[in-house]
Amino acid sequence: MNDMESKEQRLTLELLDAIERGGDVSQRHLASQMGVALGLANSYLKRCAKKGLVKIREAPANRYFYYLTPQGFAEKSRLTAQFLSDSLTFYRQSAESLNELFSDCQAKDWTRLVLCGVSDLTEIAMLRVDKTGLKIIAVYEPDDSAVDFLGRPIYQDWAACPQADAYVITDLQNPLKIFNDMVLKIGEKDRVLVPRVLGIDHSQLAGQPDT
């Protein structure tokens, strides 16, 4: 499934879920629940109605009542199960990738790590590192205003970030960009570590010299 399909299915699930929780709502409320513009929520509502997932009935005072059809309930259950499966698969693949990465750090005696990026992968890394003897000393995230993440300090300013033995990419939005940025900052691409689950290889930095 590509990113566009995933987003469409997520928005469809959020729409169906919002209708199931209370069908006597405005389209503006549905848009708020979905986190999208009113026009896009209306587009998804019409699409779901056309597919037979949602019925629309006019109510007093120019309002409408939305409710799920049996097919809509079935589709909501299917999408919920799919997203749960995707989440569990992501957790398992992330845990395996991080275990491999932490084992490599142990073999090289790299014990002080900085995570680069705040995401679900950051949280999984912190959970998996506990029994390895390694230490996550900080999180570097220039676009996050928080001061800590699960007890570790977050640094927005690279100059203030403590030095580490290795830097682990945990950003999920644009990991390749963060990867490139960190290599330029550190000057040693071998110390910028990428969990296998992100699908990035050092060969994607062709021409970037080590120091």
C-alpha positions as CSV (number, residue, x, y, z in Angstrom):
1,M,0.0,0.0,0.0
2,N,1.4,3.4,-1.0
3,D,1.2,6.6,1.2
4,M,-1.8,8.0,-0.7
5,E,-3.8,4.8,-0.3
6,S,-2.9,4.6,3.4
7,K,-4.0,8.2,4.0
8,E,-7.3,7.6,2.1
9,Q,-8.0,4.5,4.2
10,R,-7.1,6.3,7.4
11,L,-9.5,9.2,6.6
12,T,-12.3,6.8,5.6
13,L,-11.9,5.0,9.0
14,E,-11.9,8.2,10.9
15,L,-15.1,9.3,9.1
16,L,-16.9,6.0,9.7
17,D,-15.8,6.1,13.3
18,A,-17.0,9.6,13.9
19,I,-20.4,8.7,12.3
20,E,-20.7,5.6,14.4
21,R,-20.1,7.6,17.6
22,G,-22.7,10.2,16.8
23,G,-24.5,10.4,13.5
24,D,-26.4,13.6,14.3
25,V,-23.5,15.9,13.7
26,S,-22.5,18.6,11.2
27,Q,-20.1,18.1,8.4
28,R,-17.9,20.7,10.1
29,H,-17.8,18.4,13.1
30,L,-16.8,15.5,10.9
31,A,-14.1,17.6,9.3
32,S,-12.8,18.5,12.8
33,Q,-12.7,14.8,13.8
34,M,-10.9,13.9,10.7
35,G,-8.5,16.8,10.9
36,V,-9.2,18.0,7.3
37,A,-10.8,20.9,5.5
38,L,-14.6,20.9,5.3
39,G,-14.6,20.4,1.5
40,L,-12.4,17.3,1.9
41,A,-14.7,15.8,4.6
42,N,-17.7,16.4,2.3
43,S,-15.9,14.7,-0.5
44,Y,-15.2,11.6,1.6
45,L,-18.8,11.6,2.9
46,K,-20.2,11.6,-0.6
47,R,-17.7,8.9,-1.6
48,C,-18.7,6.7,1.3
49,A,-22.4,7.3,0.6
50,K,-21.9,6.3,-3.1
51,K,-20.2,3.1,-1.9
52,G,-23.1,2.2,0.3
53,L,-21.2,2.6,3.5
54,V,-23.1,5.6,4.8
55,K,-26.8,6.6,4.6
56,I,-27.7,10.3,4.8
57,R,-31.1,11.4,6.1
58,E,-32.4,15.0,6.3
59,A,-33.2,16.2,9.8
60,P,-35.0,19.4,11.0
61,A,-33.4,22.8,10.8
62,N,-31.4,22.0,7.7
63,R,-29.4,19.3,9.4
64,Y,-28.6,15.8,8.3
65,F,-28.3,12.6,10.1
66,Y,-25.6,10.2,9.1
67,Y,-25.5,6.5,9.9
68,L,-23.5,3.5,8.9
69,T,-25.0,0.7,6.8
70,P,-24.2,-2.9,7.5
71,Q,-21.7,-2.6,4.8
72,G,-20.3,0.5,6.5
73,F,-19.9,-1.4,9.8
74,A,-18.2,-4.2,8.0
75,E,-15.8,-1.8,6.3
76,K,-15.0,0.0,9.5
77,S,-14.2,-3.4,11.2
78,R,-11.9,-4.4,8.2
79,L,-10.0,-1.1,8.3
80,T,-9.6,-1.2,12.0
81,A,-8.2,-4.7,11.9
82,Q,-5.9,-3.7,9.0
83,F,-4.5,-0.6,10.8
84,L,-3.9,-2.7,14.0
85,S,-2.1,-5.3,11.9
86,D,0.0,-2.6,10.3
87,S,0.9,-1.1,13.7
88,L,1.9,-4.5,15.1
89,T,4.0,-5.3,12.0
90,F,5.7,-1.9,12.3
91,Y,6.5,-2.5,15.9
92,R,7.9,-6.0,15.3
93,Q,10.0,-4.8,12.3
94,S,11.2,-1.8,14.3
95,A,12.2,-3.9,17.3
96,E,14.1,-6.4,15.2
97,S,15.9,-3.6,13.4
98,L,16.8,-1.8,16.6
99,N,18.1,-5.0,18.2
100,E,20.5,-5.5,15.3
101,L,21.6,-1.9,15.4
102,F,22.2,-2.0,19.2
103,S,24.1,-5.2,18.9
104,D,26.4,-3.5,16.3
105,C,26.9,-0.6,18.8
106,Q,27.9,-3.1,21.5
107,A,30.4,-4.8,19.2
108,K,32.0,-1.4,18.5
109,D,31.8,-0.3,22.2
110,W,29.6,2.7,21.2
111,T,27.6,3.2,24.4
112,R,26.4,6.8,24.2
113,L,23.6,7.3,21.6
114,V,21.6,10.3,20.4
115,L,18.3,9.7,18.6
116,C,17.5,12.0,15.7
117,G,13.8,12.7,15.3
118,V,10.7,12.3,17.5
119,S,8.3,9.6,16.4
120,D,6.9,6.2,17.3
121,L,10.3,4.7,16.4
122,T,11.9,7.0,19.0
123,E,9.7,5.5,21.7
124,I,10.4,1.9,20.5
125,A,14.2,2.6,20.6
126,M,13.9,3.8,24.2
127,L,12.0,0.7,25.2
128,R,14.4,-1.7,23.4
129,V,17.7,-0.1,24.7
130,D,17.0,-0.8,28.4
131,K,18.7,-4.1,28.8
132,T,21.5,-3.5,26.3
133,G,24.0,-1.6,28.5
134,L,23.7,1.3,26.0
135,K,22.5,4.8,26.9
136,I,20.4,7.2,25.0
137,I,21.7,10.5,26.2
138,A,19.5,12.8,24.2
139,V,17.1,13.3,21.3
140,Y,17.9,15.8,18.6
141,E,14.8,17.3,16.9
142,P,15.0,20.8,15.5
143,D,11.3,21.0,14.8
144,D,9.9,20.0,18.2
145,S,9.4,22.6,21.0
146,A,9.2,20.0,23.8
147,V,12.0,19.8,26.3
148,D,12.0,16.1,26.9
149,F,10.8,12.8,25.5
150,L,10.3,9.9,27.9
151,G,12.8,11.4,30.3
152,R,15.5,12.2,27.8
153,P,16.2,15.8,26.9
154,I,15.3,17.1,23.5
155,Y,17.6,19.5,21.7
156,Q,16.5,21.8,19.0
157,D,19.9,23.5,18.7
158,W,22.6,21.2,17.3
159,A,25.4,23.2,19.0
160,A,23.9,22.5,22.4
161,C,23.3,18.7,21.7
162,P,25.8,16.5,23.6
163,Q,28.3,14.5,21.6
164,A,27.7,10.8,21.3
165,D,29.4,7.7,20.0
166,A,26.7,7.2,17.4
167,Y,23.5,9.0,16.1
168,V,20.4,6.9,15.3
169,I,17.9,8.1,12.8
170,T,14.4,7.8,14.3
171,D,12.6,10.4,12.2
172,L,9.7,8.9,10.1
173,Q,8.6,11.9,8.1
174,N,11.8,12.4,6.0
175,P,14.5,10.1,7.4
176,L,16.7,10.4,4.3
177,K,16.9,14.2,4.7
178,I,17.8,13.8,8.4
179,F,20.3,11.1,7.5
180,N,22.0,13.5,5.0
181,D,21.9,16.4,7.5
182,M,23.5,14.3,10.3
183,V,26.3,13.1,8.1
184,L,27.1,16.7,7.1
185,K,27.0,17.7,10.8
186,I,29.1,14.9,12.1
187,G,31.4,14.2,9.2
188,E,31.5,10.5,9.7
189,K,28.7,8.6,7.9
190,D,29.5,5.4,9.7
191,R,28.4,6.9,13.0
192,V,25.0,7.8,11.6
193,L,23.0,4.6,12.1
194,V,19.8,3.8,10.4
195,P,17.4,1.1,11.6
196,R,16.7,-1.3,8.7
197,V,13.0,-0.7,9.0
198,L,13.4,2.7,7.4
199,G,14.8,1.2,4.2
200,I,17.7,3.6,3.8
201,D,21.2,2.5,2.8
202,H,24.5,4.3,3.1
203,S,24.9,3.8,-0.6
204,Q,22.2,6.6,-1.0
205,L,24.9,9.0,0.1
206,A,27.1,8.3,-2.9
207,G,29.9,10.8,-3.1
208,Q,29.7,11.9,0.5
209,P,33.2,11.4,1.9
210,D,34.1,10.2,5.4
211,T,36.6,12.2,7.4
